[in-house]
Amino acid sequence: MRYLLLLCGDDTADEAAGPEMARRCHEWGAELARRGIRQTGTGLRPPSEAKTLRVRDGDVLLTDGPFAETKEQIGGYVILECQDRETAVEAASRHPWAEAGTLELREIAEGPPTPS
């Protein structure tokens, strides 16, 4: 099963992170890659550089900034391949970012989308 791990935080989490947190995050990623769990992932550019795109009645509406108007924003992501949810939770819980921000773990739906 594949899981999407979203790394979220606000300005205070970014300030608390620093270079030591970045080093620990890289070590976490390297360990999980060796175990065959981490498939890919990276940090994202700041929310101030985001663009929100909508199509309404055939018109493309492009807005500066992130979609969500909240204090916390998505700062990065990781794709995990795990045997089960318990393994994914265990792996995610050891990500250093959990000490400064918030992690959201979601199973990735397999196959084509199904109608509602």
Number of C-alpha atoms within 10 A of each C-alpha: 13 20 24 18 22 21 23 21 20 16 11 12 17 15 9 14 15 10 9 10 17 13 12 14 16 14 14 17 21 14 13 17 15 9 9 12 21 21 14 13 15 13 12 13 11 13 16 9 10 14 12 12 13 11 9 8 6 7 8 10 10 11 12 12 14 17 13 11 8 8 10 17 20 21 18 17 19 19 20 27 21 17 11 12 15 10 14 22 14 10 17 22 14 12 19 19 22 16 14 17 21 17 20 14 20 15 16 14 10 8 6 6 7 5 4 3
